[in-house]
């Protein structure tokens, strides 16, 4: 007998089988208690798991659509005496299937996400005044200054991101395993007779997630870490020197 195709329902059924429950016919129409519970949990748990790790099967590249309205002229620096500031000059609309940011192009630009909008200084301001950022210019160090990205050969502003993948046939095996175990834990009742089973599911899930994280990392070229505004706010910076204040240990 050939193995059934991968579907949202088949993933849910793997979780139910682990709990000793009967499989359901269809995730979106089954009226049994386990079917209703699974439908309520599945899609949210799928997206949550996608956001927790930069899964290679969910990576996407995108150039971004410029928002028609210019950013507000907000001065958000903590000290008005700072002369140099990171200037956010353009706002981009994030893709509809966006779940998590992986990287920004150009790599040396400053950026931050507010809601479903990405603000960056990757493009010189077309009109004044631009949106003012959160830290002194040079707080990242002189080796990490945004370039003047204009003219021929300038890199296109865009992102690498983790997308909301809704086709289960695209899921890699370890993602399906971890999602199955997440669902099994959520569907596992808290009765005394099932507590040991739940502990076993948690242990198996953590082992599989750790393995997935290691494999995803091995399949990528090592990435150099560049400071973002939020990293500098957390770690600290020196004002006005243009050299930055390294507090990373």
C-alpha positions, 0 to 999 in steps of 0.5 A: 500500500503506497504511503499517503501524500503529505498534507495538513491533515496527514501531519495532524493525524501523525500527532493523533496517532502518537496520542493513541487517538483515531485519525481524522478525515479532513482537518478543516471539516472534521467535527469530532472533538480532536478534529475541532481542537486540531483545526484550532491549533494547527495553523497558528502552531505552524506559523509559530514554528516557522518564525522560531528558526530560519528554516532553509525551505522557507527562505525567500528573497524580495525587493520591496515596494516603497510606501507612497507616504514619506516617513514622519519627521520624528526626532527620537534620539535620547540626547538632542545634542547629538550631531550625527544620527542614523537617518531613515530615509525610506519606508518599505512594505514587507511582503504579505507572507513575511514572518521573520527577517533574515537579512537586509540588502545592502548589508551595511545599511541601518534598518528597523521594523515597525509593524509591517514596515521596514525603515532603512537608510539604504537610499538617500533621501529624495526630499527633506526632512527624512525620518531621524533614527535612534543613535549617533552616526558612527555608533556601529564603528567606522567599518559599518557605515551605510554606503551612498547607494546611488548610481549604476552598480548600487545594490538593490534594497531588499530582504531575505526573509522567512515566509509563511509556507502554507503548502505542506509538501514543501516542508522539510522532514525535521520541520514536519517532525517538530510540528507533529510533536508540538501538536501532540503536546498541545492535544495531549490532555493533562490527565495523570495517565498522560503526563509521562507521555507528555514528558516524552513528547517534550524531550523528543521535540527538543532533541529534534529541534536542536538537530534541525537548528544544527542542520539548518546552520550547516547548510549556510555559509557563515554570516558576518554579524552586523550591528543593528540599531536595536543591538547597539541600544542594548549593548551600548555605544559612545556618542560623537566619536564615530568609533562605537563602543564595543561591549560585546563579550 
